[in-house]
Amino acid sequence: MSNCLVNQSNQNCAKIKELSKQFTSLQTTFNNFQNEVVSEITNLFTFRPNYTGPPLFGLYTDWNLLYADIEKVQGLRSIFFDDTDGNIIIPARADPWDMENVSWTTPICIDNIASIYTIINISDGATFNHLCIIDGLLQINYQGTVGPAMIQDPTSPPPNSSASSLLLRNGANIICSGSQPFVQILSNGFLVLMDFGAQLNLGGSSTYEIFDTSSTSGALQIIVGYISSIQNNSVRGTGNINAIKNDLTSSISTFQPNASLISYDDNVSANAMQYVPTNLADWSGIAPSSLQDALDRIAAFIATNIGPIT
């Protein structure tokens, strides 16, 4: 009897050891899988204030906690903004929020047409460095009175330097309704690319613009693409301002008259393209005033002297 018990005990021990090995192997496999998944998705951070549901990986209800974790990740990162449960407010702090290689975005799909935009309220005094991509139906509300949200000054050392460009696309919308601009260009150039429904607007009580070139050494170029628009007085300053409308569906309202230079280039129309003849003797009378004029006169000459063009 005792031998049987001993043998049974040994068999049980062997089974336990084998199960332990299998468990260890499964645990190792799970940990490796978890690490692979985490490495793939840690560049996505969701900011959803007042969320009270079960914990979700990558979802934050506190901006400071989100920022602390996003600083730990290298490379390109994205912040998804979700105001389903409450207002989104980015607080102010002593140092700028560093947004280098970080894009702001929100899902394009919407459930309620009345709340098509996800609204981001930026607290007075909050500043940002290197914010260069706002993508999706985000409405950025800035009511600053203390100073600009971003200052473009490449001569300043980090972390006080800023990016030299800003991409607005897929409905991104910036609204200023305070007494300070969203971006102030102090030196060198700043490029704004607007595409697919991007907008620059001023609030009804605004006393300042969204982009300001208050320094004569600051230069601003804005390319306004597909169904994008710039509202009156959204851009102004004493620096060099150049706006390029490159699509018939885009619109540019009148700029503030104190801008030193405003140029308009509609590259989809031959009427807006200048033509300078290499040899004036090739043209009888007055030289063509535009590419469209030159083409029309060439076509008319061929039709009169040779026959209609086929």
C-alpha positions as CSV (number, residue, x, y, z in Angstrom):
1,M,0.0,0.0,0.0
2,S,2.7,2.4,0.9
3,N,4.6,1.7,-2.4
4,C,1.4,2.5,-4.3
5,L,1.0,5.8,-2.5
6,V,4.6,6.6,-3.1
7,N,4.3,5.8,-6.8
8,Q,1.0,7.8,-7.1
9,S,2.7,10.8,-5.3
10,N,5.6,10.7,-7.8
11,Q,3.2,10.6,-10.7
12,N,1.3,13.6,-9.4
13,C,4.6,15.4,-8.9
14,A,5.6,14.7,-12.4
15,K,2.3,16.0,-13.7
16,I,2.6,19.1,-11.6
17,K,6.1,19.8,-13.0
18,E,4.9,19.2,-16.5
19,L,1.9,21.6,-16.0
20,S,4.2,24.1,-14.5
21,K,6.5,24.0,-17.6
22,Q,3.5,24.4,-19.9
23,F,2.2,27.3,-17.8
24,T,5.7,29.0,-17.9
25,S,5.8,28.5,-21.7
26,L,2.3,30.0,-22.1
27,Q,3.2,32.9,-19.9
28,T,6.3,33.6,-21.9
29,T,4.3,33.5,-25.1
30,F,1.7,35.8,-23.7
31,N,4.3,38.3,-22.4
32,N,6.0,38.4,-25.8
33,F,2.7,38.9,-27.6
34,Q,1.7,41.6,-25.1
35,N,5.0,43.4,-25.7
36,E,4.6,43.2,-29.4
37,V,1.0,44.7,-29.2
38,V,2.1,47.4,-26.8
39,S,5.0,48.4,-29.1
40,E,2.6,48.7,-32.0
41,I,-0.1,50.8,-30.3
42,T,1.7,53.0,-27.8
43,N,2.0,55.7,-30.3
44,L,-1.8,56.2,-30.1
45,F,-3.1,58.2,-27.1
46,T,-6.8,59.1,-26.6
47,F,-7.8,62.1,-24.5
48,R,-11.4,61.7,-23.2
49,P,-12.2,63.8,-20.2
50,N,-14.8,62.6,-17.7
51,Y,-14.8,59.0,-19.1
52,T,-16.1,56.7,-16.3
53,G,-16.3,53.3,-18.1
54,P,-13.9,50.3,-17.7
55,P,-10.2,51.0,-18.1
56,L,-9.1,51.1,-21.7
57,F,-5.5,50.9,-22.9
58,G,-4.3,54.2,-24.2
59,L,-7.3,56.2,-22.9
60,Y,-6.7,59.1,-20.6
61,T,-9.0,61.4,-18.7
62,D,-6.2,63.6,-17.4
63,W,-4.1,65.7,-19.8
64,N,-1.0,65.8,-17.5
65,L,-1.0,62.0,-17.2
66,L,-1.3,61.6,-21.0
67,Y,1.5,64.1,-21.6
68,A,3.8,62.3,-19.1
69,D,3.3,59.0,-21.0
70,I,3.6,60.5,-24.5
71,E,7.0,61.9,-23.6
72,K,8.2,58.4,-22.9
73,V,7.6,57.3,-26.5
74,Q,9.9,58.0,-29.3
75,G,9.0,58.7,-32.9
76,L,5.6,59.7,-34.4
77,R,2.7,59.8,-32.1
78,S,-1.0,60.8,-32.4
79,I,-3.4,62.2,-29.8
80,F,-7.1,61.3,-30.5
81,F,-9.4,63.8,-28.9
82,D,-12.9,62.7,-27.8
83,D,-15.4,65.1,-26.1
84,T,-18.2,62.5,-25.8
85,D,-18.2,62.8,-22.0
86,G,-17.2,66.3,-21.3
87,N,-15.4,69.4,-22.5
88,I,-11.8,69.2,-23.6
89,I,-9.6,71.8,-22.0
90,I,-5.8,71.9,-22.4
91,P,-4.4,73.6,-19.3
92,A,-1.7,76.1,-19.0
93,R,1.7,75.5,-17.4
94,A,5.0,77.3,-17.0
95,D,6.7,75.6,-19.9
96,P,5.3,75.0,-23.4
97,W,3.7,71.6,-24.2
98,D,6.2,69.9,-26.5
99,M,4.3,68.5,-29.5
100,E,7.3,67.5,-31.7
101,N,6.3,64.6,-33.9
102,V,2.8,64.6,-32.4
103,S,-0.3,65.0,-34.5
104,W,-3.7,66.0,-33.2
105,T,-6.6,64.1,-34.7
106,T,-10.1,62.7,-34.3
107,P,-12.1,60.0,-36.1
108,I,-13.7,61.3,-39.3
109,C,-16.8,59.2,-38.7
110,I,-19.6,60.9,-36.7
111,D,-22.7,59.7,-35.0
112,N,-24.4,63.1,-34.4
113,I,-24.3,65.7,-37.1
114,A,-25.1,68.4,-34.6
115,S,-21.7,67.8,-32.9
116,I,-19.7,67.3,-36.1
117,Y,-16.6,69.0,-34.6
118,T,-14.7,67.8,-31.6
119,I,-13.9,71.0,-29.7
120,I,-10.6,71.6,-28.1
121,N,-10.4,74.6,-25.7
122,I,-7.0,76.0,-25.1
123,S,-6.6,77.7,-21.7
124,D,-5.2,81.2,-21.6
125,G,-1.5,81.0,-21.1
126,A,-1.1,77.5,-22.6
127,T,1.7,77.4,-25.2
128,F,3.0,74.7,-27.6
129,N,6.2,73.9,-29.3
130,H,6.4,72.1,-32.7
131,L,2.7,71.6,-33.1
132,C,2.6,70.9,-36.9
133,I,-0.3,68.6,-37.7
134,I,-4.0,69.1,-36.9
135,D,-6.0,66.5,-38.8
136,G,-9.7,65.8,-38.8
137,L,-12.9,67.5,-37.6
138,L,-11.2,69.3,-34.7
139,Q,-12.2,72.9,-33.8
140,I,-9.4,74.6,-31.9
141,N,-10.8,77.4,-29.7
142,Y,-8.2,80.0,-28.5
143,Q,-9.3,82.9,-26.4
144,G,-5.9,84.0,-25.3
145,T,-5.2,87.3,-23.6
146,V,-1.8,86.6,-22.1
147,G,0.2,85.7,-25.3
148,P,0.2,83.6,-28.4
149,A,-0.3,79.9,-28.2
150,M,2.7,79.4,-30.4
151,I,5.6,81.7,-31.2
152,Q,7.6,80.9,-34.3
153,D,11.2,81.9,-33.5
154,P,13.8,79.4,-34.8
155,T,16.6,81.5,-33.1
156,S,15.4,80.5,-29.6
157,P,16.9,77.4,-28.1
158,P,14.8,74.3,-27.2
159,P,12.3,74.0,-25.7
160,N,11.3,77.5,-26.6
161,S,11.8,77.1,-30.4
162,S,8.9,76.2,-32.6
163,A,8.1,74.4,-35.8
164,S,8.2,76.3,-39.1
165,S,5.0,74.8,-40.6
166,L,1.5,73.8,-39.7
167,L,-0.7,71.4,-41.7
168,L,-4.5,71.7,-41.4
169,R,-6.6,69.1,-43.2
170,N,-9.8,67.1,-43.2
171,G,-11.9,69.8,-41.7
172,A,-9.5,71.1,-39.1
173,N,-10.7,74.5,-37.9
174,I,-8.9,77.2,-35.8
175,I,-11.0,79.9,-34.1
176,C,-9.5,82.9,-32.2
177,S,-11.8,85.0,-30.1
178,G,-9.4,86.7,-27.7
179,S,-6.8,89.4,-27.9
180,Q,-3.8,87.3,-28.9
181,P,-3.0,85.3,-32.1
182,F,-2.7,81.6,-32.2
183,V,0.6,81.8,-34.0
184,Q,3.0,84.7,-34.0
185,I,5.8,84.7,-36.5
186,L,8.8,86.7,-35.3
187,S,11.6,85.7,-37.7
188,N,12.2,83.7,-40.8
189,G,9.3,81.9,-42.5
190,F,6.2,80.0,-41.5
191,L,4.3,77.8,-43.9
192,V,0.6,76.9,-43.5
193,L,-0.9,74.1,-45.6
194,M,-4.7,73.9,-45.7
195,D,-6.5,71.1,-47.4
196,F,-9.9,69.3,-47.6
197,G,-12.1,71.7,-45.7
198,A,-9.6,73.3,-43.3
199,Q,-10.7,76.7,-42.0
200,L,-9.4,79.8,-40.3
201,N,-12.0,81.9,-38.5
202,L,-12.3,84.7,-36.0
203,G,-14.8,84.8,-33.2
204,G,-17.3,87.7,-33.0
205,S,-15.4,89.5,-30.3
206,S,-11.9,88.9,-31.5
207,T,-9.5,91.8,-31.5
208,Y,-6.6,89.8,-32.9
209,E,-5.8,87.4,-35.7
210,I,-5.0,83.7,-35.9
211,F,-1.6,84.2,-37.7
212,D,0.4,87.3,-37.0
213,T,3.5,88.6,-38.6
214,S,4.0,91.5,-36.3
215,S,7.8,91.5,-37.0
216,T,9.0,92.9,-40.3
217,S,11.5,89.9,-40.4
218,G,8.6,87.4,-40.2
219,A,7.3,85.9,-43.4
220,L,4.1,83.8,-43.8
221,Q,3.0,81.7,-46.7
222,I,-0.4,80.0,-46.8
223,I,-1.5,77.5,-49.4
224,V,-5.2,77.1,-49.5
225,G,-6.4,73.8,-51.0
226,Y,-9.6,71.9,-51.7
227,I,-12.7,73.4,-50.1
228,S,-10.6,75.3,-47.5
229,S,-11.2,78.9,-46.5
230,I,-9.6,81.9,-44.7
231,Q,-12.0,84.3,-43.1
232,N,-11.5,88.1,-43.1
233,N,-8.8,89.4,-40.9
234,S,-7.6,85.9,-39.8
235,V,-4.2,86.7,-41.1
236,R,-2.4,90.0,-40.8
237,G,0.8,91.8,-39.8
238,T,3.6,93.9,-41.0
239,G,5.7,91.1,-42.3
240,N,5.6,89.4,-45.7
241,I,2.3,87.6,-46.3
242,N,1.8,85.4,-49.3
243,A,-1.5,83.5,-49.9
244,I,-1.8,81.0,-52.7
245,K,-5.2,79.6,-53.7
246,N,-4.6,76.5,-55.6
247,D,-8.1,75.1,-56.1
248,L,-11.4,76.6,-57.4
249,T,-13.3,75.3,-54.4
250,S,-11.1,77.2,-51.9
251,S,-11.8,80.8,-50.8
252,I,-9.7,83.7,-49.3
253,S,-11.4,86.7,-47.8
254,T,-9.8,90.1,-47.7
255,F,-6.7,90.3,-45.5
256,Q,-6.0,93.1,-43.1
257,P,-4.8,96.1,-45.1
258,N,-1.6,96.6,-43.1
259,A,-0.1,93.4,-44.6
260,S,3.0,94.5,-46.6
261,L,2.4,92.0,-49.5
262,I,-0.5,89.9,-50.5
263,S,-0.2,87.9,-53.7
264,Y,-2.9,85.7,-55.2
265,D,-2.1,82.8,-57.6
266,D,-5.0,80.9,-59.1
267,N,-3.0,78.2,-60.9
268,V,-6.1,76.5,-62.3
269,S,-7.0,79.4,-64.6
270,A,-4.9,80.5,-67.6
271,N,-6.4,84.0,-67.1
272,A,-4.3,84.4,-64.0
273,M,-1.1,83.2,-65.6
274,Q,1.2,86.0,-66.9
275,Y,2.7,85.6,-70.4
276,V,5.7,87.6,-71.4
277,P,6.6,87.2,-75.1
278,T,10.2,86.3,-75.8
279,N,10.0,88.3,-79.1
280,L,7.5,91.1,-79.2
281,A,7.7,91.2,-83.0
282,D,5.8,87.9,-83.0
283,W,2.7,89.8,-82.0
284,S,0.9,92.5,-83.9
285,G,-0.3,95.4,-81.8
286,I,-0.5,94.9,-78.1
287,A,1.2,91.8,-76.6
288,P,-1.1,89.3,-74.9
289,S,-1.9,90.2,-71.3
290,S,-2.2,86.6,-70.1
291,L,-1.6,83.0,-71.2
292,Q,-5.4,82.7,-71.9
293,D,-5.2,85.8,-74.2
294,A,-2.2,84.4,-76.0
295,L,-3.9,81.0,-76.6
296,D,-7.1,82.7,-77.8
297,R,-5.2,84.9,-80.3
298,I,-3.2,81.9,-81.6
299,A,-6.4,79.9,-82.1
300,A,-8.1,82.8,-83.9
301,F,-5.2,83.3,-86.2
302,I,-5.1,79.6,-87.2
303,A,-8.9,79.5,-87.7
304,T,-8.8,82.6,-90.0
305,N,-5.8,81.7,-92.1
306,I,-5.8,77.9,-92.1
307,G,-9.1,76.7,-90.8
308,P,-10.8,75.6,-87.6
309,I,-8.7,73.5,-85.3
310,T,-9.8,69.9,-85.1
